[in-house]
Structures are given as C-alpha cells and as structure tokens.
Amino acid sequence: MLRIATAAAAAVLLVLAGFFVWKSRAAADPSATVPKVAAAVSTPETAAPARHRRAFGPPAASDADKEARRFARADKDKDGKIELGEMLLGRRKGFDKLDANHDGVLSFEEYTAKTRQKFNEADGDHSGWLSSAEYAETAPRRKAHAPRCACAA
C-alpha cells in the first residue's frame, strides 16, 4: 500500500514539475507578446516558427539585467553599495603581481621586469641588442581559434 501511495505522489510531483517548466518556457517566449502582422515578409529568420528561432541562440538580456549583474560582481561584500576599496580590488591584485618585494611601492625595475626578462630571453647572442630575427621571437603567440560551428568548414 505504501508503494502505491509513494508512486502516486511521485507521479503528481512529476506532472506539477512538467507544468511549471512548461509555464516558465511560455512566459519566456518573446514571440508571445509580439503582435502578428498579416503581410510579413518571409526571410530566413522569420520563415521558421518562433519555437525554432529561439533554439539558435539565447534571448538577449536587457540593459538593466546586464547592469544588475555588473553591480553584483563589483559589490564584493554584498551590502548593496560599492565602496572605493571594492572598486580598486581588481587593480590591487594586478599591482601586487608587479610589486615583487611587496613594499607597496612600484619601482621602474619592478614595472619593467617582465619586459626585461623577455628581452634577455630573445637576445640569444647576449649582445645587448636585438636583431630582426631575435625581435621576431618577442611577437605574441596567437592561439588558433577553432571554428564556432561545423558549418564554417
């Protein structure tokens, strides 16, 4: 008897979950609020039904949603306001990476350490200057990007 009651309760829960998912997708359908135009021009984007057009990409977020997410990222202590320390936190991390001796002062030598290291690595003959071939070694390495979809092949 307990197994039958459990199965019935699970079935009811599954039906309710399906209903709520269905309702949330219907509310998020942007074509539901757009009035139908009788003489619409058929383009590749409008030729497919709305349910198929939606599958090609997520709906665009509104500017207010984007700004709310940006504010939430900047508000580190989640108190609803952004203080100067929170604004400077990202720059503090970058400064700390460059400040090798952690004295709170960035000297010119600390600021240029990476460039000096790159120069010394490229100067293969240790002449103190770079030839054209040596300078070519300092060019940034570009990663080959894979195509975004199989259709670009």
PyMOL commands that set and color helices and strands:
alter all, ss='L'
color gray80, all
select helices_A, chain A and resi 2-27+30-32+44-47+50-56+63-74+84-98+108-111+113-122+132-136+150-152
alter helices_A, ss='H'
color red, helices_A
deselect
rebuild
show_as cartoon
